[in-house]
């Protein structure tokens, strides 16, 4: 994305702020505009810096992160909130205040990368598709033959070691194309990443079932197997599915 993501880091511990700033500094799309060491300071600096995103600790003296998030929701232009904390028990309450993610300390760099990617998508301007340009088919090269698949016929794709497996109602195809590349090629269609190893056609989703630790299992129309939905993707998935 062209526009930098303006970030405010909020944590009452200096070491934690420095660690998170260091990790965020690895992303060219991120600009850290400020930091705060208390809930009250977070609100003042949010008004001053107008950040796009706040990385917000939960456990802070006087005014905790949940209270800060509640106050930020009242602003005319409220920033996106990512909770960053050592306490997993606040996750359910945090998402009530429209948090887009919940990072646990010590930070997992892969999870942080997924968070940044989600923020980039949320803040990117909508892509205008050329209506006059027909959408093509997915070419699958298998055993020397090239199969052309209609994206609407693909139910889901998953990564199994070094192979991507494409599941349709009648066939299964195995190719070596990475899931990330397939996700990019299928972007104009109704596909959604629900897990680092699963890409699902939302048109075939029939049910979400709670599993454990905030994760869900997803049921596909006409299939017996249940697919895992990572906790990090649940809120975005529901936003895409529900009217």
Steps between C-alpha positions, in 0.01 A plus 500: 500500500623855428393670823701427813319342796521748789547303824481598867659252746346493849653304790591598854823298479786675318665172395178371344453821303857483370461134400179563308639813333803298389281227347269750331802686366572204273195589287546767234125572507500593872574845642512523881364847579517475878487297818314522828561347844147523642137484397445871555809585296379265223177697456679837500753384242229335288330838472831670423658254254184356340656152454352242266573220748568473873693205641353499848603322820214377722640500854592859587452694826203735545353468149545161336504414129135390491393837638720677247345303213151584627589871506659489154179358352329828588737703284374629166795330329597207719825312422525127448596320822741211541531377857853396596515337840627212711147414618292271272193513727399844375464393136121451497434839656758667276324393181179658627672830439569418135865408544643364176751275676628384838876443523651317795840571651762386423408602147485241224652660189287292260181607677616863497559474126145371452372791708685755287367337182146520638548868586635571152191342344264689728665834429554448126262683267252271322629350179298600196463204267485549125146391422578458132783254566375142534623305801704196400534147630761352729751298297612182680794308351488138616669195348577690180141607446361848558158516663306828497289534813213740548573677833133467597538119487791493748375425850825549687878468470739381765875465535639156584879521546629615156176438310185711462186289467203648316163350592198518272169314530619225267882507493817570694807657340855515638737776393817653642384861474524662848172583673597868522535521120165324450340742744634791296377353169155432644472841667216628272284204602334408829798326660614559856799379703371333819831348611860512386431172314140551377340721235120467475238598244246686716217394272532144637508586872200360686586512872748624760540302822695621809801281572754608764712806592281722284549288189214360290434212266343569163265273307498493120183417306511139382818409693539293817832641619512805728755773428688687771449877529781672690390733777672790319272464197161444670386863525604588143337182371171582669513853362537360148230235540224686682258761369 
